[in-house]
Amino acid sequence: MNKIFKVLSLFFIFISLAFGKSKDITVAVNANFISLDPHNLSDTLSGTAVSTMYEGLFSYREDMTLEPILAKDYKISEDGLTYTINLKEGIKFQDGTPMNGEAVKYNFDRVMDEKNNLRRRRNFVAVDKVEVVNDNTIKVILKHPFAPMLNRIASLKIISPKALREYGPQGIITNPVGTGPYEYVNWTQGDKLVIKRNEKYWGEKPKVDTVTFRPVMENGARIAMLQTGEADFIYPMPTEQVKRVKNNKDIEVMKGFSTITRYVTLNTNKDIFANKKVRQAINYAVNKKAYGAVVKSGYLVPLTSPVPKALEYHVDLKDYNYDLKKAKELMKEAGYENGFKATIWGSNNTEDMKGMQFIHQQLAQIGIDVKVMPMEEGTLSNSIYNVQKPEDATINMWYVNWSSFDIDGATKNLFHSKFAPPVSANTAYYNNPLVDQLLEEGAKEVDSKKRGEIYKKLQETIWDDAPWIFLGSDELLSAKRVTTKGVFVMADGSINFRKADTSK
């Protein structure tokens, strides 16, 4: 037995010397992944995971501009109704099948089919049909002009049609097959997700062999992993821990701007929050600057509009400044001088729980007794989105964040009456016909000046209606070991691994 053991040991030493040490990195994140089906997810973290294994026709550069990925080039017709997209040739899915016009159409058709009830369908309601011109060319034909169409096309990750047929809608969640630089290895919910380099990748191959994602909700534990080297990269970097690692030569903290909006939805379909004066009172009762200092250690820009400053067409509006006297007056006018009870849902990670506790403390000042109810991400998502009718929704308040690269994506999904769950993320169940009209006009208007005027009125209307507690927009913080290279956080909060490397 000892002889066999020695032979095996020598064998593994030989393999290690012959092929070099494996390059592996571990990334600690603050939540669980919800799904690996790129057509049926809405959370940014799951989007990070699928973007390593899947690709779209277009993607975003670090400066938020679009670049072609599976597409070679495109042309938009003069009437704005037809997008002709030429595809790059010779690309194959990880199962060896060709990525061609038929495969792309198959993906569009899957998402657009109302029977499938996929969350990405909301991005393609303006599309009439997709036609295959030849193996390397498709046409996306719209029902009407839609200014952010290229952004919506970029959001569609292309899945192998063979894999979709073989595994089905549930099986594809744990059997991802795309064209991306990384391949799926395994996923244990609550423990880890492992991906490996795609050796047959059509583009520049990754420099690391594996990436292991580990969900670590507790901020202190995530920092400890980074300090010991158990984690090579963490996101988010707990803002209150920045000083703790400031003088650690082995760790680098990275900061960047974001399109992430932090807010609390107020279910306007419920009796209490149906009253606009109550909603406005709540906004006056929450000290946004104190929120930024307490919850985000100052790494937050208070909202002056329903959309963050980083987005085109943002306008600065009059602040809901901290004013308890005004808040109490509005509560009295609304008939709730003595307050009421409410519940707030949110993720069970350290920072979100701190944020919910802050809201609880602030609203207690005007008599609102808020019960904090943290949940695991999957449970939270099911509780919110597995609702077929607004009147069946049990959600009261939701502490959450949202990100998008364009103003349509940052507004329509959140404020259009037709985009309440299960369709999308209007979890305030907000319903204002004028807002619906402005959202539709803004999306169709191709003249930039006119579009800006529409979105100005839209922001003013939503701001006055106050379907949210408007909190702030993040300044993104992540941290890494100095041996980790090429990993960074995009403005929407997703993590980019295309050029990941390590020298450890």
N, C-alpha and C positions, 0 to 999 in steps of 0.2 A: 504493500500500500504506500509506504514512504517513498519507494522508488518511483511509483507512478506519479505521486504528488510532486517530486522533484522534477520529473520530466515535464509535467504540465506547467510548473512554475517557470522553467527555462523556456518553454514554448511561448508563454505569454510575455516574458521579458524580451524574447527575440522579436515577437510581433510589435511590441511597443517601440523597440529601437528601430525596427525596419520601417515602420509607418509613421512614427512620431506620436507625440502625446495627443490624445483627443481634445479638441477645443469645444468646451461646453460652457454655457452660461445659464445662470438661474435668475429668474426675474420674480420678485415678490410684489404682488398687487393687493389691493385692499378689498376685493370682493370675489365671489365665485363667478365663473362663466355660466351663462344661462343656456346658450345654444351654439352649435357650430354649423347651423344651416344659415348661410349668408342671406337667404331670401326671407327669413322669418325671425329676425332679431331687431331690437331697437336700442340695446345698450352698447355703449362705446367699447367696453372691455371685451365683450364677445366679438365686436367688430375688429378689434386688434388681433385676436386669435385667427379669425377667418382670413384676414388680410395677409397673413404669412403663407397661407396655403392656396388661397384663391386670388385671382386677379380680375379686374374689369377692363373694359375697353379704354378707359381713361383713369387717371388717378391724380392726386394732388401733390404738388411740390411743397417744400417746407414754407414757401412764401404764399401758399394758398392758391397759386395758379394751376391750371390744368395741364397735364401732359399726356400724350397717347401712350398706352401700354400694349394691350392686345390690338388696338387700332393702329393703323399706319397713318391715315389722314381722314379728313371728313369735309363735306360740303353741305351748306344749308341753302335750300331753294329761296328765291327772292320773296316768296309769300310766307316764308318761315314755317312751312308745313311739312317739308321733307328733309330728313337728315340722311344723306348718303355717306356711309362709313365703310372705308376700305380697311380690311384686316391684314395684319402681318401674316406672312405665309410660313408654313412649315412648323408651326407650334403645335405641340401635342399635350394632352392632359396626362396626368401622372399614371393613368392606366393604359397609356399608349394610343388612345383614340385621338383623331385629329380635332383641333380647335378650328372650326370653319363656320361659314355662314349658317348652316343648318343647326349647328350646336348653339350659336348665339341666339338664333330665333327660338329654339327650344326653351332657352332660359327666359327670354322675354315672355313667351306664351305661358310658361309656368307661373310666373309672377303676376301676370295680368289676368289670369283666370280667376274670376270671382269665387268659384267653387273651392279653390285651394285656400282662400282666406289667409293669405300670407301678408305679413306686416309691410313688406316692401312694395306691395301693390299700390299703396298710397302715392308712390313716386311716379306712377305711370298712368294715372287716370286721364291724362291729356293725350295718350297714345291711342290711335285708332287701330293700327296694325303694323306688323313688321314683315317685310318681304325679303326673300333671299334672291339677289340678282345673280350671283354665282358663288362658288366656294369661298371667295375672298371679299365679297361685297354684300352689304345688307342695306335696306332702306327702312328707316323708322318714320312712319307717316302719322302725323298728328291730326287731332280733330279740330284744333285751333292753335294759333301761335302760342308758344309757351316759352318765355324768356329764359328760365333756368333749366331748359331741357338737357343741355350737356352735363350739368351737374347731376341731374337725375340718372342719366345714362352711366355716369361715372360710379354711381352708387351700386350698380348691378354687378355683382361678382358672378363669373361664369363657371358653372358646375358641369362636370362631364355628364352628358345625357345618358351614357351607358351606366354610370354609377347611380344616377337618379332612377333609372328603370330597374336596376338590379336591387338596390337597397330600399327604395321607396321613401316616402316623406319622413318617416321616423328613423329609418336606418341610416339615412344620409347624415343625420346629426352626429353620429359617431363613426362615420366612414367617409370623411371629407375627401373629395377627389377634384382637384383644380389644376391650374397650370402654374401655380406659384412656386417660389424659390424653396419653400419648405414643405415637407410631407408630414402627415399625421402619424404618430406612434401610438399614443394611448391617452386616455383622459379618465381620471378618477375624480368624480365630482367632490369638491370640498378638500381635495388633497393636492392634485397636480395635473397639469396638461403638458405633454411632451411632444415636441416636433423635431424633425431631423432635416438635414440638408437634402434637397432634391438633386441627386447626382446627374439627372438628365434634364435639368432646368435649361430652358431655351436661351436665357439671358446670362448675365454675370452671376455665377454661382456664389452662394453665401460662403463666408470665410469660417463660420463656426459649424461644428458637427451637429450639435443639438441645442435647443432652447427649452428649458423647463420653467413653466409658469407655476408659481405657488401662491394660492390665495391666503393672505395673512391679514385678517381684519384689524388686529390690535397694533396700533402705531409703534409702541415700544418694541414689540416682537419683530416688526419689519426693520426697524433701525438696528436692533441687535444682530439680525441676520446679515445686514450690510457691514457692520463693524467686524464681525468674525470672518467674513468672506463666504458665509453660507449662501448669501445672495450677491450677485454681481451688479444688479440694477434694481431700484425700487421706485414704484410710482403708485400713489403720490408720495412725495417726501413730506412727512408731517411738518407743518410749518413751525410748530412750537419746538421742534427738535433741531432746527437749523443751527442754533448757537452751540448745541451739544457736539456737533461734528465739525464745527468751523475750523478747528486747528488740527484735525486729523488728516495727515498727509496722504493717507490711502483712499480718501473719499473726496469726491467732487460733487457739489450741489449745483444743479443747472436750473436756470430760470428762463421762462419764455412767456410771450403774450398768448392769450387764448380767446376762443369764441364760446367758451363755456359760461352759461348763465345759471346762477343759483337762485332758487325761488321756492316758494311753498304754494302749491295749488290749493284753492278754496273751492269746494264743490258748490258751484252756484246753482245747482239743481236742488239743493237741500234748503229747507225753510230759512235757517239763520243766514247762511251765506248767499242766499238769493237777494239779500238786502245790500245795495251798493254802499250805503252809509256805514254798515258794519265792516265791509271790506276795506273801505277807505280808512276807517278808524284803526283797524289793525295795522295798516301800513304806517300811520302816524305813530302808533304805539311801539313799533320796533325800531330801535336805534341801529341804523345800518352801519354807522362808523364803529360802534361798539361791537357789532356782530363781526365785522372784518378784523378787529383787534383781538377779540376773544376766541373766535372759531378759526380764523385763518392767519393769526399772528401778523396782521397787516398786509398780507399778500392777497389783496382783493380790491377791485375797483367798484365802488357802489354803483348800482344801476341808475341811470337817468332816463331810461327808456326800457320797453320790454325786450329790446335786443342789445347785445354788447357793442361797445364802441368800435371794436375791430371790424365790424361788418359794414359793407357799403350800404348807403341810404340810412344809416343810423342818424337820429336827431336827438339833441339834448333837450329834455323837458324839465319842467319845474319839479324840484325834488319833493318827495314825501318826507320832509324834514321831521326829525324826532320832536313830537309835540304832544305830550300827554294830555294837556288841557283840551286841545282840539279833538284828540281821540275820544276823550270822555264825553265831550259835547255831542259828537257824532253818534256815539253809542246811546246817549240819552234820547236824541232825536229819532233814532231807529227803534226805540222802545226796549232797549237792553241795558238800562242804566245799572242794573245789578249783575250784568254779565251773563254767562252761560257756560256749559261744559262742551268740550270738543275733544277729538282725538287727532293725533298726528302720526302718520306712518312714515317710515324711512328705513334705509339700510342699517344693518347692525354693525357697521364698521365704526371705529373710534370717533372719527371726525363727524360723521353724520349724527351719531348719538349726541355729541357735544352741541351740534347745531340745533337739534330738536330740543334739547334741554334749555338752550338759550331762548328759543321761541317760547317755551313754556314759562320761563321766568319773566320775559318781557310782557306777554299778554296777561299774566296774572295781575299786572299793574292796573289793568282796566276791567278786572273782574272775570276774565275768561280763564277757566280752569282747563288746561290742555293736558290730556293723558298721552304720554309718549309711548309709542308702540313700535320698537325696532324689530325688523324681520330679516331673515336670510334672503338674498337676492331672488332666488327662484320662487320662494313662497310669496314674496312681495309682488313680483311680476304677475304671478298667477292670480293673486288677490285683486289686482288692478285690472288686468286685461281679459280675464275670463268672465266677462260681463257682456250680455247681449243687448240690454236695454238700460238707458240712463237711470230710470227709476229703480233698477235693481242694484245699482252701485252702492256699496257700503262705505266707500272712501269718504273721508271728511276733509282732512288736510294731508298733503303729501309733501315731504321735504325731499327735493330732488334737484337734478341739474340736467341741462340739455345743451347740445352743441351742434352747429351746422356751419358750412362754409359759405352759405348765401342766405339772404334775408327771407326768401320764400321758405326755405327749409327751417328757418328759425322762427317762423310765425304760423304758417298754414297748419302744420301738424299739431300745433299747440292751441290755436285759437279758432279754427274753423269749426262750425257746429257739426259738420259731417265727419269730423276727424276725432270724435270721442271714442273711447274704447268700445269694441275691440279693434276698430279700424286704425287708430293711432293714439297720440299722446295728449289729446285735449282732456286731461283728467280734472280740469276745473268744470267740465261740462258746460263751458262758456257758449252762449248762443246770442249773438248780436247780428241781425241781418245786414247792418251796415258794414260790419267787420267782414262778414262773408263776402259781400260785394267787393269791398276794397281788396281783399286777398285775391279774388279771382281776376279783378282788373289789373292788379299789380303784376300778376304772373303772365298776363297776356300782352302787357304793354312793352314794346321793344324800344321806344324812345326813352332814353335815360333820364332826361329832365322831367318828362311827364310821369315816369315811373317813380322818381324821387318825390314828387308832389303827392302821389297816391300813398306811398309808404309813410310820408310825414303825417298825413291825416289818419292813417291806420294806427300808428304808434300813439298819437294823441288820444284817440278814441279808447284804445285798450288801457292806456295809462290811467285815464279818468275812471274807467269801469272797474279797475283793480281786481281782476279775477285771481291774481296772485298776491303773495307778499313778495315784493320786488327786493331782492337782497343784493346780489353783486355778480361781478364777472371775475373769474379766477386769474391770478398770475400763476402760471404753471410752475410747479416745483417737482423736480425728480432728482435722484441722486444715484451715483454709481461708484464702483471701485475704479481707481485710476487705470487699472489694467483693462478695463472695458472700453471699447471704442465703437463709434458708429451707431450707437443706440440713442434715439432721442424721441421726445414727445411732440406730436403734431399739435397745431392750434386747437383741434377739436378734442384733445385728450387721448387720442389713440397713440400707440407706441410703434415706431418704425424700426424694423430689424433688417432692412435690405443690405446695409453695409456693416452689420454687427461683426465685431472681432474681439478677441481677447489675447492678452500676452501673459496671462497668469500661468 
